[in-house]
Amino acid sequence: MLFALKWWLALSFTGLLALPLARRLFSPLPGEGFPFARPFGLLLASYAFWLGCSLGLIQNSLGGIAVALALLGLASWKLGLKDLKAFWARERQLILATELIHALAFASFTLFKAFRPEISGTEKPMELAFLNAILRSQSFPPHDPWLSGFAISYYYFGYVMVAFLAKWTATPSGVAFNLAIASLFALTVTGAFGVVYALVKREEISFHQAARWAILGAVLVAIIGNQEGFLELLHCKGVGSPSFWEWVDVKGLAQAPSCPSFIHPVDFWWWWRASRVIHDRNLLGQDQEVIDEFPFFSFLLGDLHPHVLALPFAIMAIALALSAFYSPDLASSWPNFFLYSLALGGLAFLNTWDFPIYLALTGTAAVLGLSADKGEITWGKVLKLALSWGALGVTLYLPFYIGFRSQAGGILPVLFNSTKVHQYFIMFAPFLLAGPVLLFPLRLPRTEFALIGVAIFLALLCSLIHRPLPAILIPTIILALLSLPKKEGPSAFALLLWLAGLSLTLAVEFVYIRDSFGTRMNTVFKFYYQAWVMMGLASAFALYKLSAPGLIRTLWRSLVLLTIFTGLYYPLASSLTRTLAEGRDILTLDGTAYLARTNPADYEAISWLNKNVVGAPVILEATGGSYTYYGRVATHTGLPTVLGWDFHELQWRGSYEEPARRKPDISRIYTSLDPEEARAIAEKYNIRYIYIGPLERETYGLTPEMEGKFARFATLVYDKGEVKIFACER
């Protein structure tokens, strides 16, 4: 666990360096931004490192990391708040509580990852490939490990951050991958804690009271699951008729088995279904996959994907929005305006979907704060402020945009799919029950009753066209919009969060972003994820409001707490399934160690490549479909291969032209008996190493003659077990 300690110390040191700047930026908040210092520091240091490497000013090395940290320290000292002694005296309780919560969250999830460290399945190979490619690249943009000669065309800032910490602490990528997951969990927990604390502490309650509600906020955002987990328990116990489960319509729960002796389902993959609650079908009645992940599912799955990498920074953006709400003039003044743009702009580089969402949220929060005295919101100011932050945010990350290609193909209408109301409730139950308390007390003048009539009309219209969920959401959102200008202080911001979350879930009922999948799958996924975070934070504040005495409040609070209790079944049961399903003789954080057991020949050859090959020369290996073992050499070494997962390249670049050209060439170089033809193809793609292992022999049906031709123009540099590696002459 020495790697874990070094990792924690490095991340903590980065946060400490950035603390004076964080205090300046978050000064309107109770706690002055201490819970956000780590992600803020990591973002600033990684940005300086990435930009320096992109402009050729520094190299991707320990020296470059030292320069980035020095720049962060200098900026923090020159521009930040320096009264650390007085800060400690004021905020000692919060500082200690935050550190304790962060340490417990990091340690517990590090232990969990030691039970399930394998970097295999789902998107993990792609993510490890990116991480290793960045570690190998001397400058940025880093090379695409699955398409030699090209740079990564994806939002890869999160992988730069992980590589930054990995190189600094000399942590192997297989270990760094899992420590990054543990860190993201801890940063998400402390970030949610910090936002809710900043909300409820403004209500002039004691630290201990505020901390309790803040912990609840962390639980609602990062730990509970949706209600599908509890349905799994009922399903497991044989509760409910077949017709009931058909009505629930969660794929895989059509027939109720019985496992009365277990506290969780015996099917190892039962926990996966919680991310597929929303069930769409096409016009032929065929299933269409819809992803509805939530944070704990993501951490449980262990994919180091952009939506997870961006999560602590999205929560930090909510804290920025809250700070702008409390003090809009401070947010628009120099250097805070620059730091806002840097932080918000970084979301596009982390997970592009998040950028417009939090840009709009922060702009609205700032103008809501400006308009508090007037009782009205000037939407022109929202647009102007958001566009200003957005323009500078894009400019600051311009090197990323220059080489970025996207599969997005515009906005299309959702013509025939509509989310079932009960499935929506399964997904968001505690947030839907807690949130409405933020609407009260209602203070609507008679002049706005006409808008209520419009809301009722739209609801009836949605009902007539068989859109029951919009029929509920539209009037609720209109009511929230009318109530928002009448609210004050934290109540207004909490309502804004809940309103924003509802609006995101409503949007996917009518439109989606066109991509290579051709359905609303990804749009639901990305919008629901942020809606969960926003409504989770708002619901913690709503529960604080429900804590006042009174029969109605008590009954209401009890109902919400019941759904929170049932939501806690998922993390408890799924964690047991993931940790205890397979016996473990040795706990390890090395996510690549499993290869020594499952594919020992490849493991030894890959280890040899990592020890002996410097830089990023091109290596040839078999190519094949996504979510398979193909691309394993590039994945575990970071060396660029001619073609890895071809469908992923289509997703990243929006075109299949290049993979279509390369795939037959790879087949030809392996199967040809003509050494000159093979040499010509090797020169065409600047191939330095040719890898022949069990997968290549199985894929291309290699004969001794086919393998032997490589010796005519290349040198055999590795020959052990079932693997040969040839080095082409330069």
Summary of the structure (lengths in Angstrom):
residues: 730
radius of gyration: 26.5
end to end distance: 42.5
largest distance: 88.8
contacts: 2608
relative contact order: 0.11
helix: 66%
strand: 5%
